[in-house]
Amino acid sequence: MSKKTVQKSKKRTTRANKKRTTGVKANTVVKSAPVTSEKVTEVKPVEVPKKVDTVESTPKTTVQPKETSEKVVAAESAPAVKTAPAKKATTKKATAAKSTTATSKKTATAKSETTTEKVATKTTSTKKTASTKKATTKKTTTAKSTTATRKKTTTAKPKSVKSETPVEPKPTEVIQEVPVEKSQPIDLGPRRSVAFIGSECYPFVKTGGLGDVMSALPKSLAKLNMDVKVIIPRYKCIPQKFQEKMEYKGSFYMDLCADGKQYYVGIMEYQEDGVVYDFIDNDEFFSWGNPYTNLIDDIPKFCYFSKAALAALNYLNWTPDIVHCHDWQAALVPLYLRTSFKDTNVGRAGAVLTIHNLRFQGIYDRKTIQYWSDLPDYVFNKDCMTQNWLDANMLKGGITYCNKLTTVSNTYAGEIQTEEYGEGLEEHLRYHSSKILGIVNGIDTDIWNPATDKLLAAQYDSQSVIKNKKANKKALQESLGLEVDDHKIVIGLISRLTNQKGLDLVNDVIPSIMDEHTQVVVLGTGDAMYEDAFRYYENKYKGNFCAYIAYNENVAHNIYAGCDALLVPSRFEPCGLTQLISMRYGSIPIVRETGGLKDTVQPYNLFDNTGNGFTFDRYESGLLYDAINRAKTLYFENRKSWDEMVVRDMNKDVSWQQSAKQYKDMYVELTPKY
């Protein structure tokens, strides 16, 4: 062959190769010999692109369109890329080609896919092959995978999407933890329904600790999955703001007296804090200004109330598991349950009677009580209601017929069975000792909370008590006319002014404890002899002694917050709330070891710096004087230990939470039918 013929043959071969390259389908594997050209770099045989693992890829990397087109093709021809085994090489090659085409579509202005553009792209990529870096290859691989996915081809899904998946479970885990914490209302146990029946309830009417218990205990039980209803008389002294919100629930007439005399029973209802309050309405019995007047009038009043409360439950068709009555005013309820109402729905309920103060028992002429109550003759015997042959004792009858008898502290439950504290019923109580249970009272920590108390000059908690209590002390001294001096110890006394509260001891020691470093504040009303004695001391120790002979709730809050120590030297104290409130407000209690005072106040121990108050045991003025001096010594000589005790007192749990659980356990024990 001639030289020209050879050259023409080579040209035809080159043109044929170009045509074949242009006409190659995307899924065809081409294995051609390397072609040498001035502008084209030598290309080695390329292995079929295999399934690329993109674990390390980051799909969020932004790539310029033109560079993407070039880098994609460059990666296609780069032999340095690590590839994973593929099942079908031909399919994967096709995927890569489609990916390149998709990228070229976004980059190029023209939408037509010409053969010339493919060749140009291939040529450009070939030029860039030698200078393409490993990092570029990774980015290109990501772009390939992303584009291919959009086209819904058979390319492997980028695992980078999976790399974001672990981030999502984190918030999911947090969300799952919240219900676990909220569902931890622990095991509230079985549900029970309880009807509280008593003569007073705060904030409607209150004369003592009974009103506080009738208010706070039902609220605490409602939080423990209990269905609670409170029934009290509708006294005229109930504030008008509550009277206006009462809803009329119905009325009926009820037989009361032994001669069959009937009386009107109206039912008014008020709801708050998950508790339903029902008020027994009858102007003939409850039109007085005060809940208690005199025994002659109170005996018929509370005979009517005890029976009307149970009749109201039947009328409302509300059958409780437990009827919980309080003190002698409601002590006939257990007897009515087992006699007049034994064949009714409410007659199936268990009866609990709580003694708040054994001194008051509802003792009166037997015939009078028998007439007004219309109870059967067999309950008027020496083992039930009869006392001293001619009298009847309403509390004694309730003790006999109740299923469980509770007192407001464990120590008091034992004391009432002794001659010193039994008030004539010690033998009767010892006979029924198997059903006596002592559960200490708590206080409503929402009402008695120095951190939210709006009546204080400066609110505080256990962290700020040392600083802010000084501001309250100054405000107390200014408001009551005492000398303003932070270095003096202020001793408070908030009490009914009666012998029970140990005021004869206080009267004896005041001249001894009053000095230039001591101030005393007294709040309360009661026996005239004590009122006059404290007025005398106020005049004698002007500027250092204040006798506030009245009961003022605002002043009480300020005394709790402003004084340094609080006196509770009771002769006997079923529970006592003042020492609990004083600890809540960071005032150190000085108490006698009796009843609830002994159960709630741990005596201060100088050697290991423990305890939360100062105590004395025997009922003697000399021991009270010694306890006050011990408190003053610690206050003036070791303020650090004093302040530590203040913080301990504020952190002490004096709420109803634990006590309410004990009451619920008792209710469940009495109603094992569920």
Beta strands, then each sheet from edge to edge (+ up, - down):
strand 1: 192-197
strand 2: 226-233
strand 3: 247-255
strand 4: 262-272
strand 5: 275-281
strand 6: 322-326
strand 7: 350-355
strand 8: 363-365
strand 9: 386-387
strand 10: 391-393
strand 11: 404-407
strand 12: 436-438
strand 13: 489-494
strand 14: 518-523
strand 15: 545-548
strand 16: 565-568
strand 17: 588-592
strand 18: 614-616
sheet 1: 3+ 4- 5+ 2+ 1+ 6+ 7+ 11+ 12+
sheet 2: 8+ 10- 9+
sheet 3: 15+ 14+ 13+ 16+ 17+ 18+
end
